[in-house]
Each structure stands twice: as structure tokens, then as C-alpha cells.
Amino acid sequence: MNIIPKCTAFLLALGLLAAGNGASHADDDDHDRARRALEEGSVRPLAEILHDVRDELGGEVVGVELEREDGRYVYEFEVITPGGRLREINVDALTAEILEIEDD
């Protein structure tokens, strides 16, 4: 299963939806914050992290957010399992270490 193209398509669709609804200034700030973190080396690109953890996610990625938690950046993946359950999986955005798995 190749998650990266599906995730990219989802994020693109989400971005277009937000743009169509008048994306807020906060969205621009989030984008700028994420870009700075990448440029500073505080996070690795999403594609690299997905490549490293894809087999451990246990389903299809349907959403991704970049958050700052406890002094580090965390990719928060929303994953649908083959059984149809929604899981939230927090992954360190620099090391690709899975930090927390939450079943919703």
C-alpha cells in the first residue's frame, strides 16, 4: 500500500477546500511555522516520516497535522484501520518515533 500519493491527494483536496472557503490568516501562520521548522531542521519532511512509519500505522492515513507538543514537533496522523476504526497516531517529526496511539 502506497500511502504517500493518497495522503498528498487528500492534503491537496483539503487545501483547495480551505482556499475555496477563504482560508484564515492562522492557516498561513501554520504553513509558515511548518516551513521554518523544516528549514531549521526541527522536523523532517512528511514524505520521509511516512516512509519510515508506514508499516507501523496499521491502516490508511486520512489526515495529518503538525503540532508542537512538550517542546518538540509531532506529526499527528489520523488513520483508518482495515476494520474501519479511527486511530490517532502521534509521531516525532524529527526521529519518526511513534509516541502515542489513540483509538477513537
Residue, then its C-alpha position, 0 to 999 in steps of 0.5 A: m500500500n502506497i500511502i504517500p500519493k493518497c495522503t498528498a491527494f487528500l492534503l491537496a483536496l483539503g487545501l483547495l477546500a480551505a482556499g475555496n472557503g477563504a482560508s484564515h490568516a492562522d492557516d498561513d501562520d501554520h504553513d509558515r511555522a511548518r516551513r521554518a521548522l523544516e528549514e531549521g531542521s526541527v522536523r523532517p519532511l512528511a514524505e520521509i516520516l511516512h516512509d519510515v512509519r508506514d508499516e507501523l500505522g496499521g491502516e490508511v492515513v486520512g489526515v495529518e497535522l503538525e503540532r508542537e507538543d512538550g517542546r518538540y514537533v509531532y506529526e499527528f496522523e489520523v488513520i483508518t484501520p482495515g476494520g474501519r476504526l479511527r486511530e490517532i497516531n502521534v509521531d516525532a517529526l524529527t526521529a519518526e518515533i511513534l509516541e502515542i496511539e489513540d483509538d477513537 
